[in-house]
Amino acid sequence: DAGITQSPRHKVTETGTPVTLRCHQTENHRYMYWYRQDPGHGLRLIHYSYGVKDTDKGEVSDGYSVSRSKTEDFLLTLESATSSQTSVYFCAISEQLAGVINEQFFGPGTRLTVL
Amino acid sequence: AQTVTQSQPEMSVQEAETVTLSCTYDTSENNYYLFWYKQPPSRQMILVIRQEAYKQQNATENRFSVNFQKAAKSFSLKISDSQLGDTAMYFCAFMTYAGNNRKLIWGLGTSLAVNP
């Protein structure tokens, strides 16, 4: 299994508080992604990174920011959490080798509840 | 806009039988990758099978195979000899790769129940 961990695995917080989720990989993969998964919406991309300090927005980036200061860590921050951000958050990684794009490998997910 | 449609929100199959999950997609790109992922109740996302669009031969992985029809933009998944452990949500996704874009476009999933 790809070495991807997410922390915390579960979190309950209150509206208006800042929250940071961490994704850590040991695979030295270039690409990292943050998704949220909600019933009826499938997986939606929040932000992704294509290298250290190189990030781009996904389809649901409002209210979220990311940082990647080193290859192995990709942080997702909710500056001021809202109840609409209650969700399961997945991190994923992928790599491209010899021109072949590999599939995305997923972390175990973080269940976030905003009260 | 690039989209993925899975027209079967729920399906069921008897153990040992064969089931086919449908997926259609829309893109103007000619080069892309297609994937089927499985998400069992444990919530872990697991790759089932992948297909490169430039390959005409359909991908197979043990009991899992695809029927890739590029002109029709169709990418169905066939599960043979269904097992109880195949019970899961199945997601179809595709990825184009222009520039630094490595984003997956996802369908909403098909919930598959394998009955004993």
Boltz contact constraints between the chains, C-beta under 6 A:
constraints:
  - contact:
      token1: [A, 31]
      token2: [B, 102]
      max_distance: 6.0
  - contact:
      token1: [A, 42]
      token2: [B, 106]
      max_distance: 6.0
  - contact:
      token1: [A, 42]
      token2: [B, 108]
      max_distance: 6.0
  - contact:
      token1: [A, 42]
      token2: [B, 109]
      max_distance: 6.0
  - contact:
      token1: [A, 43]
      token2: [B, 106]
      max_distance: 6.0
  - contact:
      token1: [A, 45]
      token2: [B, 103]
      max_distance: 6.0
  - contact:
      token1: [A, 50]
      token2: [B, 100]
      max_distance: 6.0
  - contact:
      token1: [A, 101]
      token2: [B, 33]
      max_distance: 6.0
  - contact:
      token1: [A, 101]
      token2: [B, 97]
      max_distance: 6.0
  - contact:
      token1: [A, 103]
      token2: [B, 35]
      max_distance: 6.0
  - contact:
      token1: [A, 103]
      token2: [B, 47]
      max_distance: 6.0
  - contact:
      token1: [A, 103]
      token2: [B, 50]
      max_distance: 6.0
  - contact:
      token1: [A, 106]
      token2: [B, 45]
      max_distance: 6.0
  - contact:
      token1: [A, 109]
      token2: [B, 43]
      max_distance: 6.0
